[in-house]
Amino acid sequence: LPHRALQGLMRRADFLVLPSRDEAFGLVLVEALAAGIPVLAARVGGVPEVVRGGREGLLVPPRDPAALARAARRLWADRGLRGRLAAAALRRSEDFTCLGDCAAYARLAGLRPGGRVAVLVWEDPGDQTAKAILLNAVAGLRALGFRPTGRAWAGAGGGAAPLARLAARRPEAWLVFVLRYSTAPVLTGFCEKNRVRPVVLLC
């Protein structure tokens, strides 16, 4: 689905279930919080850092289908509980806004409001996570008064042509999210050739 359609669909859901066996962060959790819906998830990886058990959702042990089923039945049957968790989820989503991060990036780059920023997500253009990151970053920069231009691109087979097209717009700064590491040499080669000195932030 297009990302906007996905958001609309999520807002109509009663709750989100994420029974991952492994999860580094879980961007879909933040999207659920922003949509104001409770979360039922396995307590793995970074999930408890995003959703606090009993506050924005229910967390169960991983690889425990019986516990998952019990929690799902509880959420399905208790509308009041869903309402409380949903309200808390919406409040919690404000902790994950892109605005603070975008402001920090702009300060690091010495950029002032009105400046042109090239936003690049280094991933397959069809990837939903890549689209979400790109949309959030562009929205955050616009809200802060910058002029972003963005493209989600994997780099595979395309050489540096898309980078050159972005560079032709003469951005004053670049904000790059690297999600696909196998093609990163194309990106580093572009930086070396154009004497771009990146400020590297690891998350």
GROMACS elastic network, one bead per residue, 0.5 to 0.9 nm:
[ bonds ]
;  ai    aj funct       b0    kb
    1     4     6  0.81243   500
    1     5     6  0.61652   500
    1     6     6  0.58962   500
    1   128     6  0.87256   500
    2     5     6  0.53488   500
    2     6     6  0.62668   500
    2     7     6  0.88631   500
    2   128     6  0.84084   500
    3     7     6  0.63042   500
    3     8     6  0.87844   500
    3   128     6  0.70473   500
    3   131     6  0.71162   500
    3   132     6  0.70817   500
    3   135     6  0.89748   500
    4     7     6  0.51445   500
    4     8     6  0.64070   500
    4     9     6  0.87415   500
    5     8     6  0.51431   500
    5     9     6  0.62319   500
    5    10     6  0.86275   500
    6     9     6  0.51074   500
    6    10     6  0.61433   500
    6    11     6  0.87393   500
    7    10     6  0.50688   500
    7    11     6  0.63171   500
    7    12     6  0.89504   500
    7    31     6  0.76578   500
    7    32     6  0.85038   500
    7    35     6  0.71263   500
    8    11     6  0.52639   500
    8    12     6  0.67733   500
    8    35     6  0.83113   500
    9    12     6  0.54010   500
    9    13     6  0.68050   500
   10    13     6  0.52389   500
   10    14     6  0.85989   500
   10    15     6  0.84625   500
   10    16     6  0.80565   500
   10    31     6  0.83794   500
   10    32     6  0.68877   500
   10    35     6  0.66229   500
   10    36     6  0.89963   500
   10    37     6  0.78825   500
   11    14     6  0.81932   500
   11    32     6  0.78353   500
   11    34     6  0.88866   500
   11    35     6  0.51142   500
   11    36     6  0.68977   500
   11    37     6  0.68252   500
   12    15     6  0.89000   500
   12    35     6  0.87645   500
   12    37     6  0.85581   500
   13    16     6  0.71689   500
   13    37     6  0.70558   500
   14    37     6  0.65345   500
   14    38     6  0.74010   500
   14    75     6  0.85788   500
   14    76     6  0.77673   500
   14    82     6  0.76330   500
   15    32     6  0.82081   500
   15    37     6  0.53574   500
   15    39     6  0.56174   500
   15    40     6  0.71277   500
   15    57     6  0.87146   500
   15    72     6  0.89453   500
   15    75     6  0.78872   500
   15    76     6  0.84594   500
   15    82     6  0.77660   500
   15    86     6  0.85026   500
   16    28     6  0.89911   500
   16    29     6  0.80877   500
   16    32     6  0.68475   500
   16    37     6  0.70117   500
   16    38     6  0.63934   500
   16    40     6  0.59866   500
   16    41     6  0.79779   500
   17    38     6  0.89342   500
   17    39     6  0.60845   500
   17    41     6  0.56996   500
   17    42     6  0.87097   500
   17    68     6  0.89311   500
   17    72     6  0.82291   500
   18    26     6  0.88058   500
   18    28     6  0.86403   500
   18    29     6  0.81359   500
   18    39     6  0.75935   500
   18    40     6  0.62691   500
   18    42     6  0.65870   500
   19    22     6  0.88912   500
   19    40     6  0.77415   500
   19    41     6  0.52570   500
   19    42     6  0.50053   500
   19    43     6  0.86460   500
   19    60     6  0.86081   500
   19    62     6  0.70852   500
   19    63     6  0.79667   500
   19    65     6  0.87737   500
   19    68     6  0.77238   500
   20    23     6  0.62092   500
   20    41     6  0.73246   500
   20    42     6  0.59921   500
   20    43     6  0.85304   500
   20    44     6  0.73835   500
   20    62     6  0.71699   500
   20    63     6  0.83205   500
   21    42     6  0.72445   500
   21    43     6  0.87844   500
   21    44     6  0.68432   500
   21    45     6  0.88850   500
   21    62     6  0.58295   500
   21    63     6  0.65314   500
   22    42     6  0.86842   500
   22    44     6  0.59006   500
   22    45     6  0.62063   500
   22    62     6  0.84627   500
   23    26     6  0.60411   500
   23    44     6  0.61740   500
   23    45     6  0.50775   500
   23    46     6  0.64436   500
   23    47     6  0.69073   500
   24    44     6  0.81978   500
   24    45     6  0.52290   500
   24    46     6  0.53427   500
   24    47     6  0.76251   500
   25    28     6  0.88448   500
   25    29     6  0.83351   500
   25    45     6  0.68099   500
   25    47     6  0.60404   500
   25    49     6  0.82518   500
   25    50     6  0.76903   500
   26    29     6  0.54806   500
   26    30     6  0.73198   500
   26    45     6  0.89165   500
   26    46     6  0.72548   500
   26    47     6  0.65714   500
   26    50     6  0.81613   500
   27    30     6  0.52863   500
   27    31     6  0.64619   500
   27    32     6  0.87587   500
   27   129     6  0.71275   500
   27   132     6  0.85134   500
   27   133     6  0.88972   500
   28    32     6  0.61478   500
   28    33     6  0.86419   500
   28   129     6  0.81683   500
   29    32     6  0.50308   500
   29    33     6  0.62363   500
   29    34     6  0.86318   500
   29    39     6  0.72511   500
   29    41     6  0.88969   500
   29    47     6  0.78903   500
   29    50     6  0.71127   500
   29    51     6  0.74290   500
   30    33     6  0.50084   500
   30    34     6  0.61480   500
   30    35     6  0.85493   500
   30    50     6  0.71492   500
   30    51     6  0.84777   500
   30    89     6  0.89285   500
   30    92     6  0.88037   500
   30    93     6  0.63229   500
   30    96     6  0.71776   500
   31    34     6  0.50852   500
   31    35     6  0.61849   500
   31    36     6  0.87075   500
   31    93     6  0.80860   500
   31   132     6  0.88032   500
   32    36     6  0.63126   500
   32    37     6  0.56347   500
   32    38     6  0.72294   500
   32    39     6  0.71875   500
   32    89     6  0.78807   500
   32    90     6  0.86726   500
   32    93     6  0.85190   500
   33    36     6  0.50393   500
   33    37     6  0.58991   500
   33    38     6  0.70306   500
   33    39     6  0.78352   500
   33    51     6  0.84383   500
   33    56     6  0.77986   500
   33    86     6  0.76626   500
   33    88     6  0.83936   500
   33    90     6  0.53666   500
   33    91     6  0.80535   500
   33    92     6  0.67792   500
   33    93     6  0.51540   500
   33    94     6  0.88513   500
   34    37     6  0.77793   500
   34    89     6  0.71149   500
   34    90     6  0.54770   500
   34    91     6  0.83312   500
   34    92     6  0.81184   500
   34    93     6  0.50862   500
   34    94     6  0.77714   500
   35    86     6  0.86751   500
   35    89     6  0.82259   500
   35    90     6  0.69140   500
   35    93     6  0.86024   500
   36    85     6  0.85201   500
   36    86     6  0.50084   500
   36    87     6  0.64390   500
   36    88     6  0.79782   500
   36    89     6  0.54900   500
   36    91     6  0.83883   500
   36    93     6  0.82840   500
   37    56     6  0.84290   500
   37    57     6  0.86866   500
   37    82     6  0.78695   500
   37    83     6  0.84284   500
   37    85     6  0.74249   500
   37    87     6  0.79413   500
   37    89     6  0.64633   500
   37    90     6  0.76112   500
   38    56     6  0.58140   500
   38    57     6  0.50194   500
   38    58     6  0.80237   500
   38    75     6  0.87227   500
   38    82     6  0.63189   500
   38    83     6  0.81581   500
   38    84     6  0.86320   500
   38    85     6  0.53418   500
   38    87     6  0.84683   500
   38    88     6  0.83851   500
   38    89     6  0.63063   500
   39    51     6  0.74240   500
   39    56     6  0.66564   500
   39    58     6  0.63208   500
   39    59     6  0.81164   500
   39    85     6  0.81907   500
   39    86     6  0.85292   500
   39    89     6  0.83355   500
   40    53     6  0.89198   500
   40    57     6  0.56325   500
   40    59     6  0.58692   500
   40    60     6  0.76968   500
   40    68     6  0.79033   500
   40    71     6  0.73564   500
   40    72     6  0.71950   500
   40    75     6  0.84477   500
   41    44     6  0.84341   500
   41    47     6  0.75225   500
   41    48     6  0.89499   500
   41    51     6  0.84909   500
   41    57     6  0.77927   500
   41    58     6  0.65449   500
   41    59     6  0.50501   500
   41    60     6  0.63459   500
   41    61     6  0.86424   500
   41    62     6  0.85169   500
   41    68     6  0.80556   500
   42    47     6  0.75205   500
   42    48     6  0.87935   500
   42    58     6  0.85702   500
   42    59     6  0.54664   500
   42    61     6  0.55441   500
   42    63     6  0.79754   500
   42    64     6  0.86126   500
   42    68     6  0.79535   500
   43    46     6  0.83247   500
   43    47     6  0.61453   500
   43    48     6  0.61778   500
   43    53     6  0.87562   500
   43    59     6  0.54692   500
   43    60     6  0.56503   500
   43    61     6  0.54809   500
   43    62     6  0.60737   500
   44    47     6  0.57876   500
   44    48     6  0.72082   500
   44    61     6  0.78551   500
   44    62     6  0.66786   500
   45    48     6  0.74717   500
   45    49     6  0.85298   500
   46    49     6  0.53449   500
   46    50     6  0.68036   500
   46    51     6  0.89584   500
   47    50     6  0.53515   500
   47    51     6  0.60490   500
   47    52     6  0.82775   500
   47    59     6  0.86635   500
   48    51     6  0.51355   500
   48    52     6  0.54856   500
   48    53     6  0.70528   500
   48    59     6  0.77730   500
   49    52     6  0.67260   500
   50    92     6  0.84256   500
   50    93     6  0.88891   500
   50    96     6  0.87329   500
   51    54     6  0.87820   500
   51    55     6  0.75963   500
   51    56     6  0.57544   500
   51    57     6  0.63721   500
   51    58     6  0.81928   500
   51    59     6  0.81333   500
   51    89     6  0.81038   500
   51    92     6  0.82981   500
   52    55     6  0.54769   500
   52    56     6  0.58507   500
   52    57     6  0.66813   500
   52    58     6  0.77762   500
   52    59     6  0.78489   500
   53    56     6  0.66259   500
   53    57     6  0.55691   500
   53    59     6  0.52298   500
   53    60     6  0.86002   500
   54    57     6  0.55171   500
   54    58     6  0.54161   500
   54    59     6  0.76463   500
   54    85     6  0.77011   500
   55    58     6  0.76920   500
   55    84     6  0.81427   500
   55    85     6  0.59304   500
   55    88     6  0.65008   500
   55    89     6  0.77910   500
   56    84     6  0.80758   500
   56    86     6  0.66151   500
   56    87     6  0.79804   500
   56    88     6  0.53530   500
   56    90     6  0.84873   500
   56    92     6  0.74947   500
   57    82     6  0.83665   500
   57    85     6  0.58307   500
   57    86     6  0.80735   500
   57    88     6  0.87749   500
   57    89     6  0.77132   500
   58    71     6  0.69980   500
   58    72     6  0.88899   500
   58    75     6  0.85401   500
   58    85     6  0.88770   500
   59    68     6  0.85381   500
   59    71     6  0.82943   500
   60    64     6  0.75834   500
   60    67     6  0.62162   500
   60    68     6  0.62418   500
   60    71     6  0.76593   500
   61    64     6  0.59356   500
   61    65     6  0.89625   500
   61    67     6  0.72268   500
   61    68     6  0.80599   500
   62    65     6  0.82337   500
   62    67     6  0.89561   500
   62    68     6  0.86558   500
   63    67     6  0.89924   500
   63    68     6  0.87978   500
   64    67     6  0.54964   500
   64    68     6  0.63551   500
   64    69     6  0.87891   500
   65    69     6  0.60622   500
   65    70     6  0.86178   500
   66    69     6  0.51024   500
   66    70     6  0.62199   500
   66    71     6  0.86714   500
   67    70     6  0.51257   500
   67    71     6  0.62031   500
   67    72     6  0.85484   500
   68    71     6  0.52577   500
   68    72     6  0.61109   500
   68    73     6  0.86660   500
   69    72     6  0.50355   500
   69    73     6  0.61460   500
   69    74     6  0.85556   500
   70    73     6  0.52116   500
   70    74     6  0.61990   500
   70    75     6  0.87535   500
   71    74     6  0.50042   500
   71    75     6  0.62298   500
   71    76     6  0.85449   500
   72    75     6  0.51909   500
   72    76     6  0.60362   500
   72    77     6  0.85523   500
   73    76     6  0.50418   500
   73    77     6  0.60279   500
   73    78     6  0.85126   500
   74    77     6  0.53210   500
   74    78     6  0.60706   500
   74    81     6  0.86949   500
   75    78     6  0.54144   500
   75    79     6  0.71972   500
   75    81     6  0.68801   500
   75    82     6  0.61755   500
   76    79     6  0.70615   500
   76    82     6  0.80117   500
   77    81     6  0.88912   500
   78    81     6  0.53757   500
   78    82     6  0.64624   500
   78    83     6  0.88068   500
   79    82     6  0.50391   500
   79    83     6  0.61694   500
   79    84     6  0.87555   500
   80    83     6  0.50669   500
   80    84     6  0.63249   500
   80    85     6  0.86657   500
   81    84     6  0.52053   500
   81    85     6  0.61538   500
   81    86     6  0.84381   500
   82    85     6  0.51777   500
   82    86     6  0.59032   500
   82    87     6  0.86065   500
   83    86     6  0.50528   500
   83    87     6  0.62464   500
   83    88     6  0.86540   500
   84    87     6  0.53390   500
   84    88     6  0.63218   500
   84    89     6  0.85767   500
   85    88     6  0.51024   500
   85    89     6  0.59642   500
   85    90     6  0.87438   500
   86    90     6  0.63771   500
   86    91     6  0.87943   500
   87    90     6  0.53609   500
   87    91     6  0.65540   500
   87    92     6  0.87407   500
   88    91     6  0.51177   500
   88    92     6  0.60399   500
   88    93     6  0.86272   500
   89    93     6  0.61632   500
   90    93     6  0.52241   500
   90    94     6  0.71759   500
   91    94     6  0.57508   500
   91    95     6  0.78434   500
   92    95     6  0.56386   500
   92    96     6  0.76541   500
   93    96     6  0.54736   500
   93    97     6  0.70055   500
   94    97     6  0.54517   500
   96    99     6  0.87412   500
   96   100     6  0.86981   500
   97   100     6  0.67313   500
   97   101     6  0.78448   500
   97   136     6  0.83184   500
   97   140     6  0.79817   500
   98   101     6  0.53565   500
   98   102     6  0.60260   500
   98   103     6  0.85815   500
   98   136     6  0.62745   500
   98   137     6  0.62095   500
   98   139     6  0.80988   500
   98   140     6  0.54091   500
   98   141     6  0.83625   500
   99   102     6  0.51494   500
   99   103     6  0.61066   500
   99   104     6  0.86354   500
   99   136     6  0.88388   500
   99   137     6  0.80835   500
   99   139     6  0.84020   500
   99   141     6  0.71113   500
   99   143     6  0.75358   500
   99   144     6  0.72814   500
  100   103     6  0.51900   500
  100   104     6  0.63067   500
  100   105     6  0.87792   500
  100   140     6  0.83410   500
  101   104     6  0.51011   500
  101   105     6  0.62622   500
  101   106     6  0.86653   500
  101   137     6  0.87722   500
  101   140     6  0.84601   500
  102   105     6  0.50662   500
  102   106     6  0.61511   500
  102   107     6  0.86449   500
  102   137     6  0.69849   500
  102   140     6  0.62253   500
  102   141     6  0.60076   500
  102   144     6  0.80370   500
  102   175     6  0.88697   500
  103   106     6  0.51230   500
  103   107     6  0.62657   500
  103   108     6  0.87232   500
  103   140     6  0.84210   500
  103   141     6  0.77136   500
  103   144     6  0.72631   500
  104   107     6  0.51653   500
  104   108     6  0.62598   500
  104   109     6  0.87037   500
  105   108     6  0.51220   500
  105   109     6  0.62440   500
  105   110     6  0.86160   500
  105   111     6  0.85708   500
  105   175     6  0.75808   500
  105   199     6  0.88813   500
  106   109     6  0.51357   500
  106   110     6  0.61162   500
  106   111     6  0.50792   500
  106   112     6  0.72306   500
  106   113     6  0.86480   500
  106   117     6  0.88582   500
  106   141     6  0.86944   500
  106   146     6  0.89592   500
  106   173     6  0.80994   500
  106   175     6  0.89401   500
  107   111     6  0.60767   500
  107   112     6  0.79244   500
  108   111     6  0.77131   500
  108   199     6  0.75465   500
  109   112     6  0.89917   500
  109   172     6  0.85406   500
  109   173     6  0.64163   500
  109   174     6  0.84412   500
  109   199     6  0.77816   500
  110   173     6  0.86176   500
  111   114     6  0.85201   500
  111   115     6  0.62083   500
  111   116     6  0.85385   500
  111   117     6  0.87198   500
  111   146     6  0.87366   500
  111   172     6  0.73053   500
  111   173     6  0.72049   500
  112   115     6  0.56994   500
  112   145     6  0.86143   500
  112   146     6  0.76711   500
  113   116     6  0.87313   500
  113   144     6  0.68857   500
  113   146     6  0.50257   500
  113   147     6  0.81722   500
  114   144     6  0.88291   500
  114   145     6  0.56162   500
  114   147     6  0.59143   500
  115   145     6  0.80794   500
  115   146     6  0.52401   500
  115   147     6  0.58556   500
  115   148     6  0.82145   500
  115   171     6  0.77628   500
  115   172     6  0.63865   500
  115   173     6  0.80531   500
  116   146     6  0.62669   500
  116   148     6  0.57564   500
  116   149     6  0.76082   500
  116   169     6  0.85900   500
  116   170     6  0.76952   500
  116   172     6  0.53786   500
  116   173     6  0.67698   500
  116   174     6  0.87203   500
  117   141     6  0.82485   500
  117   146     6  0.70658   500
  117   147     6  0.60643   500
  117   149     6  0.63031   500
  117   150     6  0.83354   500
  117   170     6  0.88613   500
  117   171     6  0.52278   500
  117   172     6  0.59793   500
  117   174     6  0.55068   500
  117   175     6  0.69149   500
  118   147     6  0.86118   500
  118   148     6  0.58271   500
  118   149     6  0.50587   500
  118   150     6  0.57833   500
  118   151     6  0.83625   500
  118   166     6  0.66319   500
  118   167     6  0.79056   500
  118   169     6  0.84445   500
  118   170     6  0.86104   500
  118   171     6  0.57108   500
  118   172     6  0.79164   500
  118   173     6  0.63461   500
  118   175     6  0.60948   500
  118   176     6  0.80470   500
  119   134     6  0.72109   500
  119   137     6  0.74861   500
  119   138     6  0.71773   500
  119   148     6  0.64857   500
  119   149     6  0.57901   500
  119   151     6  0.65866   500
  119   152     6  0.84271   500
  119   166     6  0.88575   500
  119   173     6  0.87689   500
  119   174     6  0.59853   500
  119   176     6  0.59030   500
  119   177     6  0.81510   500
  120   123     6  0.89932   500
  120   134     6  0.73057   500
  120   149     6  0.84063   500
  120   150     6  0.55199   500
  120   151     6  0.52756   500
  120   152     6  0.57970   500
  120   153     6  0.73519   500
  120   163     6  0.86576   500
  120   166     6  0.88875   500
  120   174     6  0.75673   500
  120   175     6  0.62465   500
  120   177     6  0.62891   500
  120   178     6  0.83553   500
  121   124     6  0.86761   500
  121   125     6  0.85363   500
  121   130     6  0.61642   500
  121   131     6  0.81587   500
  121   133     6  0.73965   500
  121   134     6  0.62877   500
  121   150     6  0.79035   500
  121   151     6  0.65485   500
  121   153     6  0.62471   500
  121   154     6  0.79183   500
  121   175     6  0.84555   500
  121   176     6  0.57970   500
  121   178     6  0.61970   500
  121   179     6  0.71622   500
  122   125     6  0.85693   500
  122   130     6  0.78178   500
  122   151     6  0.86458   500
  122   152     6  0.61057   500
  122   153     6  0.52252   500
  122   154     6  0.50816   500
  122   155     6  0.70587   500
  122   176     6  0.71722   500
  122   177     6  0.59658   500
  122   179     6  0.55549   500
  122   180     6  0.59065   500
  122   181     6  0.83076   500
  122   183     6  0.84612   500
  122   184     6  0.81336   500
  122   187     6  0.87412   500
  123   126     6  0.84166   500
  123   127     6  0.71423   500
  123   130     6  0.62473   500
  123   152     6  0.61904   500
  123   153     6  0.51263   500
  123   155     6  0.74358   500
  123   177     6  0.85848   500
  123   178     6  0.71795   500
  123   179     6  0.55701   500
  123   180     6  0.53027   500
  123   181     6  0.88232   500
  124   127     6  0.54642   500
  124   130     6  0.73171   500
  124   152     6  0.69001   500
  124   153     6  0.55289   500
  124   155     6  0.80735   500
  124   156     6  0.85280   500
  124   179     6  0.89442   500
  124   180     6  0.80594   500
  125   128     6  0.82640   500
  125   130     6  0.69235   500
  125   131     6  0.72001   500
  125   151     6  0.81118   500
  125   152     6  0.50313   500
  125   153     6  0.52363   500
  125   154     6  0.66880   500
  126   129     6  0.89321   500
  126   130     6  0.77492   500
  126   131     6  0.75440   500
  126   152     6  0.84759   500
  126   153     6  0.89573   500
  127   130     6  0.52818   500
  127   131     6  0.63722   500
  127   132     6  0.87939   500
  127   152     6  0.88141   500
  128   131     6  0.50711   500
  128   132     6  0.61599   500
  128   133     6  0.86500   500
  129   132     6  0.50923   500
  129   133     6  0.61683   500
  129   134     6  0.85465   500
  130   133     6  0.52277   500
  130   134     6  0.61296   500
  130   135     6  0.86135   500
  130   152     6  0.65378   500
  130   153     6  0.87603   500
  130   177     6  0.87275   500
  130   179     6  0.78361   500
  131   134     6  0.51285   500
  131   135     6  0.60795   500
  131   136     6  0.85194   500
  131   152     6  0.69312   500
  132   135     6  0.52001   500
  132   136     6  0.60503   500
  132   137     6  0.84986   500
  133   136     6  0.52343   500
  133   137     6  0.60580   500
  133   138     6  0.85350   500
  133   177     6  0.81755   500
  134   137     6  0.52635   500
  134   138     6  0.61108   500
  134   139     6  0.85166   500
  134   150     6  0.69269   500
  134   151     6  0.74449   500
  134   152     6  0.69172   500
  134   177     6  0.86194   500
  135   138     6  0.52461   500
  135   139     6  0.60422   500
  135   140     6  0.84961   500
  135   150     6  0.86280   500
  136   139     6  0.51283   500
  136   140     6  0.60090   500
  136   141     6  0.85941   500
  137   140     6  0.50722   500
  137   141     6  0.61490   500
  137   142     6  0.85650   500
  137   148     6  0.86526   500
  137   150     6  0.89287   500
  137   175     6  0.86982   500
  138   141     6  0.52406   500
  138   142     6  0.61405   500
  138   143     6  0.85755   500
  138   147     6  0.85520   500
  138   148     6  0.58724   500
  138   149     6  0.73355   500
  138   150     6  0.71264   500
  139   142     6  0.51718   500
  139   143     6  0.61126   500
  139   144     6  0.87124   500
  139   148     6  0.85977   500
  140   143     6  0.51535   500
  140   144     6  0.64209   500
  140   145     6  0.89343   500
  140   146     6  0.88719   500
  141   144     6  0.51373   500
  141   145     6  0.64839   500
  141   146     6  0.53079   500
  141   147     6  0.70867   500
  141   148     6  0.64333   500
  142   145     6  0.51056   500
  142   146     6  0.51590   500
  142   147     6  0.61540   500
  142   148     6  0.67107   500
  143   146     6  0.74853   500
  148   171     6  0.86062   500
  149   166     6  0.78891   500
  149   169     6  0.87729   500
  149   171     6  0.85604   500
  150   166     6  0.80602   500
  151   162     6  0.83687   500
  151   166     6  0.83453   500
  153   156     6  0.83656   500
  153   158     6  0.89049   500
  153   162     6  0.78164   500
  154   157     6  0.86582   500
  154   158     6  0.82327   500
  154   179     6  0.85991   500
  154   180     6  0.67923   500
  154   183     6  0.72717   500
  155   158     6  0.53486   500
  155   159     6  0.61725   500
  155   160     6  0.72904   500
  155   162     6  0.81831   500
  155   180     6  0.87356   500
  155   183     6  0.59995   500
  155   184     6  0.80115   500
  155   186     6  0.70494   500
  155   187     6  0.81063   500
  156   159     6  0.71054   500
  156   182     6  0.87269   500
  156   183     6  0.63140   500
  156   186     6  0.88731   500
  158   161     6  0.64961   500
  158   162     6  0.74176   500
  159   162     6  0.77106   500
  159   163     6  0.85735   500
  159   186     6  0.66361   500
  160   163     6  0.52272   500
  160   164     6  0.62348   500
  160   165     6  0.88323   500
  160   186     6  0.64023   500
  160   187     6  0.74011   500
  160   189     6  0.85929   500
  160   190     6  0.67209   500
  161   164     6  0.50238   500
  161   165     6  0.63148   500
  161   166     6  0.88011   500
  162   165     6  0.50590   500
  162   166     6  0.63965   500
  162   167     6  0.86217   500
  163   166     6  0.51589   500
  163   167     6  0.61034   500
  163   168     6  0.86349   500
  163   187     6  0.81243   500
  163   190     6  0.76118   500
  164   168     6  0.61074   500
  164   169     6  0.89436   500
  164   190     6  0.84673   500
  165   168     6  0.51543   500
  165   169     6  0.70621   500
  166   169     6  0.55640   500
  166   170     6  0.74667   500
  166   171     6  0.76931   500
  167   170     6  0.52975   500
  167   171     6  0.64930   500
  168   171     6  0.80432   500
  170   173     6  0.87837   500
  171   174     6  0.69453   500
  174   198     6  0.82861   500
  178   181     6  0.66865   500
  178   184     6  0.76562   500
  180   183     6  0.63954   500
  180   184     6  0.70213   500
  181   184     6  0.50348   500
  181   185     6  0.83027   500
  182   185     6  0.76407   500
  183   186     6  0.59372   500
  183   187     6  0.74484   500
  184   187     6  0.51123   500
  184   188     6  0.63131   500
  184   189     6  0.85541   500
  185   188     6  0.50210   500
  185   189     6  0.58714   500
  185   190     6  0.84429   500
  186   189     6  0.51681   500
  186   190     6  0.62599   500
  186   191     6  0.88007   500
  187   190     6  0.51428   500
  187   191     6  0.63712   500
  187   192     6  0.87964   500
  188   191     6  0.50363   500
  188   192     6  0.62236   500
  188   193     6  0.86152   500
  189   192     6  0.51595   500
  189   193     6  0.61283   500
  189   194     6  0.85811   500
  190   193     6  0.51922   500
  190   194     6  0.61212   500
  190   195     6  0.83089   500
  190   196     6  0.80826   500
  191   194     6  0.52824   500
  191   195     6  0.57179   500
  191   197     6  0.69738   500
  191   198     6  0.77890   500
  192   195     6  0.50091   500
  192   196     6  0.62804   500
  192   197     6  0.79974   500
  193   196     6  0.78045   500
